[in-house]
Amino acid sequence: MISLRGKQKRYLRASAHDMRPLFSVGKQGLTKNWLDQLEDAINKRELFKVNILANSEVDTTELKTFIEENSDIQVVQTIGHTLVLFGESDEKENRHYSVMVQKI
């Protein structure tokens, strides 16, 4: 896991600005299967957004704690009911953002 500094977080937030949420948390809540899907997506993209739906019983702090305690994924930013997530890909060919972050 890369420990992010301020400039690195700013770069990731700017990169995620135009992205639409890739995952949603609904009434089924937080499950191991959902977290496995997040980790698969991190290995392909490294940076994306997750949205908490209105019918969900989970709030942003619960979601942030669940993700950070159970995986190597980091929450870069929280905007309302949307979280920006970042993690280094296991596959070298998919490491775009992590390479740029390490240069900053």
HELIX and SHEET records of a PDB file:
HELIX    1   1 GLY A    6  ALA A   16  1                                  11    
HELIX    2   2 LYS A   32  ARG A   45  1                                  14    
HELIX    3   3 THR A   60  ASN A   70  1                                  11    
HELIX    4   4 LYS A   92  ASN A   94  5                                   3    
HELIX    5   5 TYR A   97  LYS A  103  1                                   7    
SHEET    1   A 4 PHE A  23  VAL A  25  0                                        
SHEET    2   A 4 LEU A  47  ILE A  52  1                                        
SHEET    3   A 4 THR A  82  PHE A  86 -1                                        
SHEET    4   A 4 GLN A  74  ILE A  79 -1                                        
END                                                                             
